[in-house]
Amino acid sequence: MDFNVWLAYIAAGVTLGIAIMALYRDHRSFVHQVFSLGMIVFALDTGLTGFVYQASSVDDFLYWQRLRFGVASVVPAIWLLFSISFSRDNYREQVSKWHWLLLTALVLPVSIVIFFYDDFVSLILAPRDMSTLYIRVGVAGNIWHLMWVVLSVLILMNLERTFRHATGHMRWQTKFMFLGIGAVFGIHVLTDSQVLLYKGVDTDLTTVNLGALLVADAFILRSFFRGKPLNVGIHLSHQFLYNSFTALIVGIYFIAVGIISWFSLHVEWIKNVNLLIFLLFISVMGIAAFLLSDRLRLMRKRFISRHFTRPQYDYQKIWASFTDKTASVTQSHDLCNAIVTMVSETLEILSVSIWLVDEKQERLSFGGSTVFTKEQAENLRFFGQGGAGLIRAMDGQNMPIDLEGREDDWVADLEHNYGFEETKESRIRYCVPLNASGRLIGIMTLSEKVFYQPLTFEETELIKTIADQAAAGFLNLRLAESLRQAKELEAFQAMSAFFMHDLKNLASKLSLVTKNLPVHIDNPEFREDALRTISQSVSKINGMSSRLSLLSQKLDLNLKKTDLNDLVKKTISDMKDYMKVAVTHEFNEVPPLPLDGEQIHKVLENLLMNAYDALGPGGEITVVTNSNGNWAEIEVSDTGSGMSKEFMEKNLFRPFQTTKKQGMGIGLYHCKTIVEAHGGKIEAESLEGEGTKFRIILPVMTRNKNINKESK
């Protein structure tokens, strides 16, 4: 067998071995399964390439080549699926968003090979005195290779996006995985674009692909030796691919290939342009691996600091970044992630984790980390009550503590309880207390830097300052949460007071009835009054319960085209038994609206009841409907007691706030919830002693796409 055949079979064997290794590590993981499937297909494609090289006739050559093209057709779809799920905590959401493109990437290339293969290969040339063949491709072949180029670029852009979001230990662990997979599809961009450029396939290009696959295998194996690169989890934002270096690199590549092709035509000593392109590819991979090195970034900072008398860290930039990333954070978990990412990127520390201390100073809870997921952190022995020793040791400390060389009992316990020393880069070297208001809020643990060197004095002071600012942020979040809980408790107490007051009155009435029942049970009038009192009490209890339940109910709108004037007329008619005054109304032309009639009926009913309750002797209630462009309006006004300006500014539409002696302050809050769920708004105008006007404004057309979903 010649060199090309040996190269194909070796590449196939190594690739298949990597696939088996990945499955052996975690055969239940979705990412491992997709990765292994992709490597198996690569191995099969490479093995068929060996059969292509061994073909003894043109028919035999075309048979194996067609099989190879068929297998290669499923490669982009599998690796596109891998690129949108690799290292992503929210991969199910990402796969759901990309499912049509994934289906297209699978169906189109396979369909071209199956149904249009007669137009795939149009001519085979075998130049005299040359060991390679030249396959002229037709329209179908050009489209197939064009799809390979486009999908390869998309895969590279997805991988780049994921790598950009990786920090610290995750970035260190996955770097060679990204380089390896990127190498395979980077070389495919090169070789498939050559096919498009020259309208044909030179079999020497296949050799370039084989060599690139072996190089990629080496990078991927290097990544496996760094730990478990397929197990890391990175949560990406929902933004699309942007500011991508991939598009820039692909553009530079096409220019470089054009220059090399020109030189190959005008310079005699360049005999094998494909070999030159492969050497260029190897150089690019080496430069990429070097430029992505964490050590290189640290060396660059030190060189500038040493030779250009510039501080190693730009503190103005650091604090501007810290403020920008933490100013709008409202959750402790988000604040932890922002801080560990910043510390890792600023100081080139691969493993940074934050552990929060509970109020009783007895337990540790997971905050955020550049190396652990939440599930991994929960398996550590010092998680929960196991961290009590570490809490006692850090209580009262003000500066970062270097554990190297310390023989304290708590250090030995920490090393024993840590229980997760997968690599040297993930071990704990420093413990940093997070103190605020004289209390230990949390503990930040750090590994060594990329050169396994201790922190300098300057870096220790920087870490101390970051820790103090972080602790202040955590304390503020805790105080805000305590304030929210206090307000909820206050609201609950107010609700309970209203509820208990009404129940007490009802209980007094029922108690009076039961006391007189034995004496007057034979009196028909007493029995009638007793039944009426009991019935009214039950009705009031049910009414209070229903009003209270409105605070926790989820609102489902059943929208139908509704005549607003008919709905208002029906509501006024239903309220005649409750209200002893006539309601003046003015109905103007209003187009049919998308409304939940039952819910809007509740709003109108509540406003009419409030208007009637606020009336004095000789008061009036007026209802007006109107249409104003894209909006419909309902005005409910009365000449009653009105509301104060202070009450309207601070308490109106808030639960448990009312001007009624027997009210609970729930009705208007519920009205506002219903109107806003329809995409509208409710406004109020009032003056004490002169009356109140409520204005309901509803859209003529549905504006909220989620209007039929649950609305709070």
C-alpha positions in Angstrom: 0.0 0.0 0.0 1.2 3.5 -0.8 1.6 6.4 1.6 -1.9 7.8 1.1 -3.6 4.5 1.9 -1.5 4.1 5.1 -2.3 7.7 6.1 -6.1 7.1 5.6 -6.2 3.9 7.7 -4.1 5.4 10.5 -6.3 8.5 10.6 -9.4 6.3 10.7 -8.1 4.2 13.5 -7.0 7.1 15.7 -10.3 8.9 15.1 -12.3 5.8 15.9 -10.2 5.4 19.1 -11.1 8.9 20.2 -14.8 8.2 19.6 -14.6 5.1 21.8 -12.7 7.0 24.5 -15.4 9.7 24.6 -18.2 7.2 24.9 -16.2 5.3 27.6 -15.9 8.5 29.7 -19.7 9.3 29.7 -21.9 7.3 27.3 -25.1 8.8 28.8 -24.1 12.4 28.1 -25.8 13.9 25.0 -22.7 15.9 24.1 -20.5 12.8 24.4 -22.9 10.9 22.1 -22.9 13.6 19.4 -19.1 14.0 19.6 -18.6 10.2 19.3 -21.0 10.0 16.4 -19.2 12.8 14.6 -15.8 11.1 15.2 -17.2 7.7 14.0 -18.5 9.3 10.8 -15.1 11.0 10.3 -13.4 7.6 10.8 -15.8 6.0 8.3 -15.2 8.8 5.7 -11.4 8.4 6.2 -11.6 4.6 5.9 -13.5 4.9 2.6 -10.9 7.3 1.4 -8.4 4.5 1.8 -10.6 2.2 -0.4 -10.8 5.0 -3.0 -7.0 5.2 -3.2 -6.8 1.4 -3.6 -9.3 1.3 -6.5 -8.0 -0.7 -9.4 -10.5 0.6 -12.1 -12.5 3.7 -12.8 -15.7 2.0 -12.0 -14.3 0.8 -8.7 -13.0 4.3 -8.0 -16.4 5.9 -8.7 -18.2 3.3 -6.5 -16.1 4.0 -3.4 -16.0 7.7 -4.1 -19.9 7.8 -4.2 -20.0 5.9 -0.9 -17.5 8.4 0.6 -19.5 11.4 -0.6 -22.6 9.8 0.9 -21.0 9.4 4.3 -19.5 12.9 4.1 -22.9 14.3 3.5 -24.1 13.7 7.1 -20.9 15.1 8.6 -21.8 18.9 8.7 -25.2 18.3 10.3 -23.7 16.2 13.1 -21.0 18.6 13.9 -23.3 21.6 13.6 -25.4 19.9 16.3 -22.3 19.4 18.3 -21.2 23.1 17.9 -24.5 24.4 19.3 -24.6 22.0 22.2 -20.9 21.7 23.2 -20.2 23.2 26.7 -23.6 25.0 26.7 -25.8 24.6 29.8 -28.8 25.7 27.7 -28.1 23.4 24.7 -31.7 22.1 24.5 -32.9 25.7 24.0 -30.2 26.2 21.4 -31.0 23.0 19.5 -34.7 23.9 19.4 -33.9 27.3 17.8 -31.6 25.7 15.2 -33.7 22.6 14.4 -34.8 23.8 10.9 -31.2 24.6 9.9 -30.0 21.3 11.3 -32.7 19.4 9.3 -31.7 21.3 6.2 -28.0 20.6 6.7 -28.8 16.9 6.9 -31.3 16.5 4.1 -29.9 18.7 1.3 -26.4 17.2 1.0 -27.7 13.6 1.3 -30.4 14.3 -1.3 -27.8 15.7 -3.8 -25.7 12.6 -3.6 -28.7 10.2 -3.8 -30.8 11.9 -6.5 -28.4 14.1 -8.5 -25.2 12.0 -8.5 -25.2 11.8 -12.3 -24.5 15.5 -12.4 -22.1 15.2 -9.4 -19.0 13.9 -11.3 -18.8 14.9 -15.0 -15.2 13.9 -15.9 -12.2 12.0 -14.5 -8.7 13.0 -15.7 -5.5 11.1 -15.1 -2.6 13.3 -16.2 0.4 11.4 -17.6 3.3 10.8 -15.3 1.3 11.9 -12.2 0.0 9.7 -9.3 -3.1 11.9 -8.7 -6.5 12.0 -10.4 -8.5 15.1 -11.2 -12.3 14.8 -10.8 -14.3 17.4 -12.7 -17.5 18.1 -10.7 -20.8 19.2 -12.2 -23.5 21.6 -10.9 -24.6 19.2 -8.2 -21.0 18.7 -7.0 -20.4 22.4 -6.9 -23.6 23.0 -4.8 -22.5 20.1 -2.5 -19.1 21.6 -1.9 -20.5 25.1 -1.5 -22.8 23.8 1.3 -19.8 22.2 3.0 -18.0 25.6 2.9 -21.0 27.5 4.3 -21.7 24.9 7.0 -18.1 24.7 8.0 -17.9 28.4 8.5 -21.1 28.3 10.6 -19.6 25.5 12.7 -16.4 27.5 13.3 -18.4 30.6 14.2 -20.4 28.6 16.8 -17.3 27.1 18.3 -15.7 30.5 18.5 -18.7 32.0 20.2 -18.6 29.2 22.8 -14.9 29.6 23.4 -15.3 33.4 23.9 -17.7 32.7 26.8 -15.3 30.3 28.5 -13.2 31.6 31.3 -10.5 30.4 33.7 -10.3 26.6 34.1 -13.0 25.9 31.5 -11.1 27.9 28.9 -7.8 26.1 29.7 -9.5 22.7 29.6 -11.3 23.2 26.3 -8.8 25.2 24.3 -7.3 22.2 22.4 -10.7 20.7 21.8 -11.7 23.9 20.0 -8.5 24.0 18.1 -8.8 20.3 17.0 -12.4 20.5 15.8 -11.7 23.9 14.3 -8.7 22.5 12.4 -10.8 19.9 10.7 -13.4 22.3 9.4 -10.9 25.0 8.8 -9.1 22.7 6.3 -12.4 21.8 4.8 -13.1 25.4 4.1 -9.7 25.4 2.3 -10.1 22.2 0.3 -13.7 22.6 -0.6 -13.2 26.2 -1.7 -10.4 24.9 -3.9 -12.9 22.6 -5.6 -15.2 25.6 -6.2 -12.3 27.6 -7.5 -11.1 25.0 -10.0 -14.4 23.2 -10.7 -12.9 19.9 -9.7 -11.3 17.7 -7.0 -7.6 17.0 -7.0 -7.1 13.8 -5.0 -4.0 15.4 -3.4 -6.5 17.7 -1.5 -7.9 14.6 0.1 -4.4 13.9 1.5 -4.4 17.3 3.0 -7.7 16.5 4.7 -6.2 13.3 6.1 -3.2 15.1 7.5 -5.3 17.8 9.0 -7.5 15.2 10.7 -4.4 13.5 12.3 -3.3 16.9 13.6 -6.8 17.6 14.9 -6.8 14.2 16.6 -3.6 15.1 18.4 -5.1 18.4 19.7 -8.3 16.6 20.8 -6.2 13.9 22.7 -4.3 16.7 24.3 -7.5 18.2 25.5 -8.7 14.9 26.9 -5.5 14.6 29.0 -6.4 18.0 30.5 -9.5 16.6 32.1 -13.0 16.2 30.8 -13.5 19.0 28.2 -16.9 17.6 27.1 -18.3 17.9 30.6 -17.9 21.7 31.2 -21.0 23.9 31.1 -21.1 27.5 29.8 -24.3 29.5 29.7 -24.5 31.7 26.6 -26.6 34.8 26.1 -29.3 34.7 23.5 -27.5 37.0 21.1 -26.7 35.8 17.6 -23.1 35.3 16.4 -21.5 38.7 16.0 -18.0 40.3 16.0 -16.7 36.9 14.8 -13.0 36.4 13.9 -14.0 33.4 11.8 -15.4 35.5 9.0 -12.3 37.6 9.0 -10.0 34.6 9.0 -11.9 33.0 6.1 -11.6 36.2 4.1 -7.9 36.4 4.7 -7.6 32.7 3.8 -9.2 33.3 0.4 -6.8 36.1 -0.3 -3.8 34.0 0.8 -4.9 31.1 -1.5 -5.2 33.4 -4.4 -1.7 34.7 -3.8 -0.3 31.2 -3.4 -2.0 30.0 -6.6 -0.5 33.0 -8.5 3.0 32.1 -7.3 2.5 28.5 -8.2 1.9 29.6 -11.8 4.8 32.0 -12.0 7.5 30.5 -9.8 9.0 27.2 -11.0 10.3 25.9 -7.6 6.8 25.7 -6.2 6.0 22.3 -7.6 3.3 21.0 -5.2 0.9 23.8 -4.2 -1.1 21.4 -2.1 1.9 20.6 0.1 2.5 24.3 0.5 -1.1 24.9 1.5 -0.8 22.1 4.1 2.3 23.6 5.6 0.6 27.0 5.7 -2.3 25.2 7.6 0.2 23.7 10.1 1.7 27.1 10.7 -1.7 28.7 11.3 -2.6 26.0 13.8 0.7 26.5 15.7 0.2 30.2 15.8 -3.4 29.9 17.0 -2.4 27.5 19.8 0.3 29.9 20.8 -1.8 33.0 20.7 -4.6 31.4 22.8 -2.2 30.5 25.5 -3.0 32.0 29.0 0.7 32.1 29.7 1.3 34.2 26.7 -1.2 36.8 27.9 0.5 36.9 31.3 4.0 37.2 29.7 2.8 40.1 27.6 1.5 42.0 30.6 4.7 41.4 32.5 6.9 42.5 29.6 5.0 45.8 29.2 5.1 46.4 32.9 8.9 45.6 33.1 10.2 47.4 30.0 7.7 50.2 29.5 7.3 51.3 33.2 3.6 50.7 33.0 1.6 49.1 35.9 0.8 45.4 35.3 -2.9 46.2 35.8 -5.0 49.1 34.5 -7.0 49.8 37.7 -9.2 52.4 36.1 -10.3 49.8 33.5 -10.7 47.1 36.1 -13.0 49.1 38.3 -15.0 50.5 35.3 -15.5 46.9 34.2 -16.4 45.8 37.8 -19.0 48.5 38.1 -20.4 47.8 34.6 -20.8 44.1 35.3 -22.2 44.3 38.8 -24.2 47.6 38.9 -27.5 46.1 37.6 -27.2 42.6 39.2 -30.1 41.7 41.4 -29.3 38.0 42.1 -26.5 36.6 44.2 -25.8 33.9 41.6 -25.3 36.4 38.8 -23.1 38.6 41.0 -20.9 35.5 41.9 -20.5 34.6 38.2 -19.6 38.2 37.3 -16.9 38.4 40.0 -15.3 35.0 39.4 -15.1 35.7 35.7 -13.5 39.1 36.3 -10.9 37.8 38.8 -10.0 34.9 36.4 -9.6 37.1 33.4 -7.8 39.9 35.2 -5.3 37.8 37.2 -5.0 34.8 34.8 -6.2 32.4 37.5 -7.8 29.3 36.1 -9.9 28.3 39.0 -11.9 30.9 41.0 -14.9 30.0 43.1 -17.2 31.8 45.6 -18.9 30.1 48.5 -21.5 32.0 50.4 -21.9 31.8 54.2 -25.4 31.4 55.7 -26.8 33.8 58.4 -25.9 31.4 61.2 -22.3 31.1 60.0 -22.6 27.3 59.9 -23.0 26.3 56.2 -21.5 27.1 52.8 -23.5 27.3 49.7 -22.3 27.4 46.1 -22.2 30.9 44.6 -20.3 30.7 41.3 -17.2 29.2 39.8 -15.0 29.0 36.7 -14.4 25.3 37.2 -17.4 23.8 39.0 -21.0 23.4 38.0 -23.6 23.6 40.7 -24.0 19.8 40.6 -20.3 19.2 41.0 -20.0 21.7 43.9 -22.8 19.9 45.8 -20.7 16.7 45.7 -17.8 18.4 47.5 -17.4 17.3 51.1 -17.1 20.8 52.5 -20.3 21.9 50.8 -23.1 22.5 53.4 -22.2 21.7 57.0 -18.9 20.3 55.9 -17.7 23.9 55.5 -18.1 24.8 59.2 -14.3 24.4 59.9 -13.4 26.7 57.0 -15.9 29.3 58.1 -14.4 29.3 61.7 -10.9 29.6 60.2 -11.8 32.5 57.9 -13.9 34.4 60.5 -11.9 37.4 61.6 -9.4 37.2 58.7 -9.0 40.3 56.6 -6.4 39.4 54.0 -6.1 36.5 51.4 -4.5 33.4 53.0 -1.9 31.4 51.1 -2.4 27.7 52.0 1.0 26.7 50.7 3.2 25.4 53.5 0.6 25.9 56.2 0.2 23.1 58.8 -3.0 24.3 60.5 -5.6 21.6 61.2 -8.2 23.4 59.2 -5.9 23.4 56.1 -5.5 19.7 56.3 -9.3 19.3 56.8 -9.9 21.5 53.7 -7.5 19.4 51.6 -9.3 16.3 52.8 -12.9 17.6 52.3 -12.2 19.4 49.0 -12.4 16.0 47.3 -12.3 17.3 43.7 -8.7 17.6 42.6 -9.1 16.6 39.0 -6.1 18.6 37.8 -3.4 20.7 39.4 -5.0 23.8 38.0 -8.3 23.3 39.9 -6.8 22.9 43.4 -7.2 25.6 46.1 -4.1 27.7 46.8 -5.7 30.8 48.3 -8.7 31.5 50.5 -10.0 35.1 50.5 -12.6 36.2 53.1 -15.5 38.3 51.9 -16.3 40.6 54.9 -18.9 43.3 55.2 -20.2 45.1 58.3 -18.0 43.0 60.5 -19.5 39.7 59.3 -18.2 37.0 57.0 -20.4 37.0 54.0 -18.6 34.5 51.9 -15.2 32.9 50.9 -13.4 33.1 47.6 -11.1 30.2 46.7 -8.4 30.6 44.1 -6.0 28.2 42.4 -2.5 29.2 41.3 -1.8 31.3 38.3 -1.0 29.9 34.9 2.7 29.7 35.7 2.0 28.1 39.1 3.4 31.2 40.7 2.2 32.8 43.9 0.3 36.1 43.9 2.5 39.2 44.2 1.9 41.9 46.8 0.2 44.1 44.2 -2.1 41.2 43.2 -2.9 40.4 46.8 -4.0 44.0 47.4 -6.1 43.9 44.3 -7.8 40.7 45.3 -8.4 42.2 48.8 -10.1 45.3 47.3 -12.2 43.2 44.9 -13.3 41.0 47.8 -14.3 44.0 49.9 -16.4 45.4 47.0 -17.9 42.0 46.3 -18.8 41.5 50.0 -20.5 44.9 50.0 -22.5 43.8 46.9 -23.6 40.6 48.6 -24.6 42.4 51.7 -26.7 44.9 49.7 -28.5 42.0 48.0 -29.2 40.3 51.3 -30.6 43.6 52.8 -32.7 44.1 49.7 -34.1 40.5 50.1 -34.7 41.1 53.8 -36.6 44.3 53.0 -38.7 42.5 50.4 -39.6 39.8 52.8 -40.4 42.4 55.5 -42.8 44.1 53.1 -44.4 40.8 52.2 -44.8 40.1 55.9 -46.3 43.6 56.4 -48.7 43.0 53.6 -49.7 39.6 55.0 -50.3 41.1 58.4 -52.4 43.9 56.9 -54.4 41.4 55.0 -54.8 39.2 58.1 -56.0 42.2 60.1 -58.7 43.1 57.5 -59.7 39.5 57.2 -59.8 38.8 61.0 -61.8 42.1 61.6 -64.5 41.0 59.2 -64.6 37.5 60.5 -64.9 38.8 64.0 -67.9 40.9 63.1 -69.5 37.9 61.3 -68.7 35.6 64.3 -70.4 38.1 66.6 -73.6 38.0 64.5 -73.6 34.2 64.3 -72.9 33.9 68.1 -75.9 36.1 68.8 -78.1 33.9 66.6 -76.9 30.7 68.3 -77.6 32.2 71.8 -81.1 33.2 70.9 -81.9 30.1 68.9 -83.0 27.8 71.8 -85.3 30.5 73.2 -87.0 31.7 69.9 -86.7 28.6 67.7 -90.5 28.4 67.6 -90.9 32.0 66.3 -91.2 32.0 62.5 -90.0 35.6 62.2 -86.9 34.7 64.2 -86.1 31.7 62.1 -86.5 33.7 59.0 -84.1 36.4 60.3 -81.7 33.7 61.5 -81.5 32.0 58.1 -81.0 35.4 56.4 -78.2 36.3 58.8 -76.5 32.9 58.3 -76.9 33.2 54.5 -75.5 36.7 54.4 -72.5 35.7 56.6 -71.7 32.7 54.4 -71.9 34.9 51.3 -69.6 37.5 52.9 -67.1 34.8 53.8 -67.1 33.5 50.3 -66.7 37.0 48.9 -63.7 37.7 51.1 -62.1 34.4 50.2 -62.6 35.0 46.5 -61.1 38.5 46.7 -58.1 37.2 48.6 -57.6 34.4 46.0 -57.3 37.0 43.3 -53.8 37.9 44.6 -52.4 34.4 43.8 -54.5 33.5 40.7 -52.9 33.3 37.3 -55.0 35.2 34.7 -55.9 33.3 31.6 -57.5 35.5 29.0 -60.1 34.1 26.5 -60.1 36.8 23.9 -63.1 37.2 21.6 -64.4 39.9 19.3 -66.7 41.8 21.7 -69.1 44.8 21.3 -67.9 47.1 24.1 -71.2 49.0 24.3 -73.2 45.8 24.8 -70.8 44.6 27.5 -71.2 47.9 29.4 -75.0 47.9 29.1 -75.1 44.3 30.4 -72.9 45.2 33.4 -75.0 48.3 34.3 -78.1 46.1 34.1 -76.6 43.4 36.3 -75.8 46.1 39.0 -79.4 47.5 39.3 -80.2 45.4 42.3 -77.0 46.6 44.1 -77.1 50.3 43.2 -80.2 52.4 44.2 -79.3 55.2 41.8 -79.7 55.6 38.1 -76.6 55.4 36.0 -76.3 58.0 33.2 -74.6 56.6 30.1 -73.4 57.8 26.8 -72.5 55.2 24.2 -70.5 56.3 21.2 -69.5 54.1 18.2 -66.7 51.7 19.2 -65.3 49.0 16.9 -65.4 45.4 18.1 -62.5 44.7 20.5 -60.5 41.5 21.3 -61.6 41.1 24.9 -62.2 38.6 27.6 -65.8 39.7 28.3 -66.0 38.0 31.7 -62.8 39.7 33.0 -63.7 43.2 31.7 -67.2 42.7 33.3 -65.4 42.2 36.6 -63.5 45.5 36.1 -66.6 47.5 35.3 -68.6 45.9 38.1 -65.9 46.8 40.6 -65.6 50.4 39.4 -69.5 50.8 39.6 -69.6 49.4 43.1 -66.8 51.7 44.2 -68.5 54.7 42.6 -71.8 53.8 44.4 -70.1 53.3 47.7 -68.4 56.7 47.4 -71.7 58.6 46.6 -73.5 60.9 49.1 -77.1 61.9 48.9 -78.1 63.0 45.5 -74.9 61.7 43.9 -74.6 60.7 40.2 -72.7 58.0 38.3 -71.9 58.4 34.6 -70.5 55.9 32.1 -69.2 57.0 28.7 -67.6 54.9 25.9 -65.6 56.4 23.1 -63.1 55.5 20.3 -59.9 57.3 19.8 -57.8 56.0 16.9 -56.3 52.7 17.8 -57.7 52.8 21.3 -61.2 52.5 22.9 -62.0 54.2 26.2 -64.5 53.6 29.0 -65.0 56.4 31.6 -66.7 55.7 34.9 -67.2 58.9 37.0 -69.0 59.8 40.2 -69.8 62.8 42.3 -68.8 61.1 45.5 -66.3 61.8 48.2 -63.2 61.5 46.0 -59.6 60.6 47.0 -56.7 62.7 48.4 -53.8 63.5 46.2 -51.4 61.7 48.6 -53.5 58.5 48.5 -53.5 58.5 44.7 -49.8 59.0 44.4 -48.7 56.4 47.0 -51.5 53.9 47.4 -53.9 53.7 44.5 -53.9 50.4 42.6 -51.8 48.8 45.3 -53.1 45.7 47.2 -54.4 46.2 50.8 -54.7 50.0 50.3 -58.3 51.4 50.5 -60.3 54.4 51.5 -63.3 52.2 52.5 -64.0 51.4 56.1 -64.8 47.8 55.3 -62.7 47.4 52.1 -59.6 45.2 51.7 -57.9 47.2 48.9 -57.9 44.3 46.5 -60.5 45.3 43.9 -58.6 48.1 42.1 -55.4 46.1 42.1 -57.2 43.3 40.4 -58.8 45.7 37.9 -55.4 47.1 36.9 -54.0 43.5 36.5 -56.9 42.6 34.1 -56.6 45.8 32.0 -52.8 45.5 31.6 -53.2 41.9 30.6 -55.3 43.1 27.7 -52.5 45.4 26.7 -54.3 48.5 28.0 -54.1 50.8 31.0 -56.3 52.3 33.7 -56.1 55.9 34.8 -57.8 57.9 37.6 -58.6 61.6 38.3 -60.0 62.6 41.7 -60.5 65.6 44.0 -61.6 65.3 47.6 -65.2 66.2 48.0 -65.8 66.5 44.2 -65.7 62.9 42.9 -63.6 60.5 40.9 -63.2 59.5 37.3 -61.6 56.2 36.2 -60.6 55.8 32.5 -60.1 52.4 31.0 -58.0 52.5 27.8 -58.0 49.3 25.6 -56.3 48.6 22.3 -58.6 48.1 19.3 -56.2 45.4 18.0 -54.2 42.8 20.0 -50.7 44.1 20.4 -49.2 41.5 22.8 -48.2 38.3 21.0 -48.4 36.4 24.3 -51.8 37.7 25.2 -53.3 34.2 25.3 -50.6 33.0 27.7 -50.6 33.3 31.4 -50.5 36.9 32.6 -49.9 37.9 36.1 
